[in-house]
Amino acid sequence: MTEVVSGTIKTYLFHNAENGYSIAKIETEDHKTITVVGYFPKLSDDVSYEFTGSYTEHNTYGKQFKVDSFKQLEVQTKSGLVSYLSSSFFVGIGPKTAFKIVETFGETAIEQIIKDHTILSKIGFTELKSKKLYDQLKENKKEEEILVELYGYGLTSKVALKLINTYHDDTLIKLKEDPYRLMYEIDGFGFNKAHAIAKKFGLSNADLRSIKASIIYTLETLSYQNGHLYTTKFEIYEMVRGLLKEDLPIEDALEELVNEKKIILENNNYFLAVIYHTELALSDKIKHLLNDSFDLDNDSLADLISFVEKQKGITYTNLQKQAIITALNNPLTIITGGPGTGKTTIIDGIISVYQLYYDVDFKKNYQLALMAPTGRAAKRMEELLDLKAQTIHRQLGYNYDGKFTFDENNPIREKLLIIDEASMIDIFLAKKLFDAIRVNHQVIIVGDEDQLPSVGPGNVLGDMIASKVIPTVKLNEIHRQAKDSHIITLARSINEQNLTDDLLMTNEDVYFKTGNIPEIKNMILSQIKGALEQGYSLKDDIEVLIPMYKGDLGIDEINKLIQSTFNPNIKNEGLNYNDKTFFLHDKVIQLVNDPERNVMNGDIGLVTEFSYDNDSKPFLEVSFDETKVRYYKQDLEELNLAYAISIHKSQGSEYPIVILPVVRQYMHMLKKELIYTAITRAKKYLLILGNMEILKFASNQLAEKRKTMLAQRLSSMNQVNDSDDISPYDFLD
Ligand SMILES: Nc1ncnc2c1ncn2[C@@H]1O[C@H](COP(=O)(O)OP(=O)(O)OP(=O)(O)O)[C@@H](O)[C@H]1O
């Protein structure tokens, strides 16, 4: 129920200057104290405000008033006016001066000053001082008028403040000009929200601005959700009609967007400008690097390889030797292959031979940069190779303001760069990475091209291989220890779309069990219990991999099930956010990059403390591998339970035990690449629970091929594009 409360601000318990989110105590005229929560700026404590909203009951803090909008109460009394004029809104006016103004001009002082500020000379104001007060009064009134008008369009105070903070006095002009600018210029605004506001401003679906926005949205959806870099006119038409539900002059809008260079048309394909220029620049940079050459003495390389083989007690296959030689002789090399084909072994070989050839010691001399897209993959690399490895973001000096320290103007210093798990790299990260690489660096890209492509747009690894212009070694032989692994055999047969019934028999390391949903839930619990009894840890060794969040066998549900069964702390107090509650000792996953706090998307940690700070605010402390991070309630959006995680989030990580439910409700998500990726996460034991017919069916469903041009661009080797004047980042932000 919408209600109105009015009063003056007593204290702010919390205020976020960026978005205006505030928790404050107000005192009403009848001296009651009410906690108000919502989006409003720092308000003057001398002025009365009227808040519109509703009362809510907060678990910990009790009754609060949730603010939808607010306005300053008309200043009626003389004393109110004195307070207002001497408030922090007006610089240089103290209570004495304010009193003088009100005494002289009465209750209509403000209106009179706005009409003619020179009247202030009567009380000794200089021209400069009276103009200043006039400006501040106008400014103050204006902001309020804009807010009131925005509320009138049904915008919440959160949105209204965000707009005012961005566009200031021009807010209404800018919005009326094109309400869809919100989509491009304000974080958190998608097409649907902007479209709803556009309607309130009276724009019809047939308005060119609406059609243009829906075309951009169509391309964004295809890129950021499906990974495609371009699409056809036909698809744009279909999707725009689906969005606006009318037959509209799409052609004109599309042409305008192309003329405005917001969309690039190339060979009948339509690209978002930022994506087009990113891909083009990436391809040019790769071509540029490929021009370099490193002609090594191959006889001495062969000797060194033999020496390393003896040293390590290993005999490399011919293909593996070829991989080492190729990597050392070329500016850019790709080494690809499935699990157990020796990718890590070869990275180790390359590093050893390189050190001998150039007589350097990577432990003492920082000439090697080992990188992976995720923290966990980097950590695994570090453990296996016994050398420092870090995420690509960290290597590039990604910092809290979203900028990278290393770029084309300040390239990475190390000379040999090895990047593992490269299938996870999207075009934006690839562009950033290659920007920071200079000619005479040597780059080795390692990955399994059959895994899921990157979450972001593009198919960088696949395209680089398909271009056939980058020296590539495809390792395909499964090696000794790995040969006995049924996990690897199963993965390979799925990858080759050759999954036969005899492969679905339980053996030493793969366990298949059919069952319905309640049975699967019980099996998950009993398998975890068994593993814990054998000394495995829930945090480090066991992961349930699931393709979707919702549903009774979705990630959220399974997380709650495992939490309630295995975390005894659920009896104690926890910190909740939406329908999740986190307790001491919960296993959690960070969902977004947060470089300021040194924790990145996909990092897994353990809640090691639940406590209250000096202001009695509850918080959690989470221990990640490298750091401890404190989460208050408002930070919990970044966190999820991690007993079960998505298959996408599991990329780049391996776990001794993987539990993989496969049921009909996942059907629309299940594709060969997804199943292959999930299975290859298991190191020791893989438990597949559910419906094996679905597993067989899904293993033959191929993910849609991403529409990208990188392979073609790379293979047109001789034409390096000189688009120096435009950078893709001209199109960002
Ligand atoms: N030439 C070889 N001779 C004997 N064993 C080998 C050889 N090459 C690799 N191996 C062994 O095969 C196993 C798999 O190799 P490695 O871990 O390098 O593969 P990978 O491709 O990195 O696999 P994953 O992607 O699963 O980590 C390891 O135990 C490794 O020691």
PDBQT file of the ligand as one rigid body, heavy atoms in Angstrom, charges set to zero:
ROOT
HETATM    1  N1  LIG A 801      55.067 -38.908 -24.212  1.00  0.00    +0.000 N 
HETATM    2  C1  LIG A 801      54.530 -39.321 -23.077  1.00  0.00    +0.000 A 
HETATM    3  N2  LIG A 801      54.938 -40.466 -22.513  1.00  0.00    +0.000 NA
HETATM    4  C2  LIG A 801      54.398 -40.899 -21.367  1.00  0.00    +0.000 A 
HETATM    5  N3  LIG A 801      53.439 -40.276 -20.702  1.00  0.00    +0.000 NA
HETATM    6  C3  LIG A 801      52.974 -39.109 -21.213  1.00  0.00    +0.000 A 
HETATM    7  C4  LIG A 801      53.493 -38.591 -22.425  1.00  0.00    +0.000 A 
HETATM    8  N4  LIG A 801      52.836 -37.446 -22.674  1.00  0.00    +0.000 NA
HETATM    9  C5  LIG A 801      51.958 -37.262 -21.682  1.00  0.00    +0.000 A 
HETATM   10  N5  LIG A 801      52.031 -38.258 -20.796  1.00  0.00    +0.000 N 
HETATM   11  C6  LIG A 801      51.233 -38.427 -19.593  1.00  0.00    +0.000 C 
HETATM   12  O1  LIG A 801      49.852 -38.416 -19.945  1.00  0.00    +0.000 OA
HETATM   13  C7  LIG A 801      49.083 -37.783 -18.947  1.00  0.00    +0.000 C 
HETATM   14  C8  LIG A 801      48.290 -36.659 -19.568  1.00  0.00    +0.000 C 
HETATM   15  O2  LIG A 801      49.155 -35.633 -20.002  1.00  0.00    +0.000 OA
HETATM   16  P1  LIG A 801      48.885 -34.105 -19.709  1.00  0.00    +0.000 P 
HETATM   17  O3  LIG A 801      48.423 -33.909 -18.323  1.00  0.00    +0.000 OA
HETATM   18  O4  LIG A 801      50.056 -33.365 -20.185  1.00  0.00    +0.000 OA
HETATM   19  O5  LIG A 801      47.680 -33.921 -20.706  1.00  0.00    +0.000 OA
HETATM   20  P2  LIG A 801      46.749 -32.680 -20.897  1.00  0.00    +0.000 P 
HETATM   21  O6  LIG A 801      46.445 -32.644 -22.335  1.00  0.00    +0.000 OA
HETATM   22  O7  LIG A 801      47.364 -31.484 -20.286  1.00  0.00    +0.000 OA
HETATM   23  O8  LIG A 801      45.498 -33.124 -20.124  1.00  0.00    +0.000 OA
HETATM   24  P3  LIG A 801      44.441 -32.254 -19.336  1.00  0.00    +0.000 P 
HETATM   25  O9  LIG A 801      43.901 -31.291 -20.303  1.00  0.00    +0.000 OA
HETATM   26  O10 LIG A 801      43.470 -33.290 -18.907  1.00  0.00    +0.000 OA
HETATM   27  O11 LIG A 801      45.207 -31.645 -18.212  1.00  0.00    +0.000 OA
HETATM   28  C9  LIG A 801      50.052 -37.310 -17.890  1.00  0.00    +0.000 C 
HETATM   29  O12 LIG A 801      50.065 -38.238 -16.865  1.00  0.00    +0.000 OA
HETATM   30  C10 LIG A 801      51.378 -37.269 -18.621  1.00  0.00    +0.000 C 
HETATM   31  O13 LIG A 801      52.466 -37.521 -17.751  1.00  0.00    +0.000 OA
ENDROOT
TORSDOF 0
